[in-house]
């Protein structure tokens, strides 16, 4: 209720603050590095990483330091991982769905990791649209890539982003928590889907220089956390 009231009463402030943040925040590029390949010498496994700027690794200089690179370095001692990164800065859940639907690829993947939602928060995606998009993304992934498991990674703690001033930070953070809760409920009700609540620490060192994206320590924690979950799930299949 408080969120809805604040939306009505404080929307002019949120608009002004949002424009200010866009104007002054440093625009970091997506990191250099490969976006597909094979790594490791163990049991064959396949991994698709999709989503937004965080999935793409914005906040570090090279993919080796980003989410994909950390997951691969953690998994490669145990598996020969065939992998692909399909992520772009600014994408919402709707834009991700469109990319999946238009993909001409016919690969199959054991595991898909999804990082999406921050741009749905800032873009004011409605609750029903968010739920519908999660459902259609899941269906499209299963139809396009015959995925065995889908891991929805939680939205980051936007209420702690240094780049966002208050009350905008509180407002966006509250909405991020709402989308997380909806995604968690969706995954509980959907076969082969898991919601992964990443335990980000309350530490400014985990944020990139733009005050908005993950920094190298955050990617390290995030990537290792997801890789351990994937390792556990793959071990059950063996």
C-alpha angles and dihedrals in degrees: 000000000000090000092054093047091049090049090056098041103034103035093111089056092047091051093051093046092046092054090047093052092050091050099049104030115103111246106227119199127234109266125259121250143086121313098199139022145101128283136178136027106243136086112339114260135161130216134187120192115195139169143061139339093301091054087048090054102247108173098050133066102235137029089240087071095042132084095276095047094048093049091049094048089050095046100038097079087063105029144034096233122203103198146176134188117211108173138126136190113256098019119147125201088265093053091046090052090051092052092050092047092050095045113121091197120119100191122129125221136200092209137020120195115200126198108181139129110072091095089045087058095049092039093052096238108187123244094247093047090050092052092044091050093050089052094048093044090054093048093046092050092052093047097043102036106017089231119193097202137011122205115199106200115213122255111259122256097275090175086072100047107127092208092065120079122213134291088024091055092054092045096050091040091054091051091048089055090050093052090048091054092049092049091049091052091047092052092049089057097042126078118242093009125117130186110218114204103201112212100228112183122231093250127125090214088074092064124083124241092269091064090234113068131059117274125217095277090052093050089048092054094040096047095046092046093053093042092055090052091049090048091053092049094047091048089058089055093053 
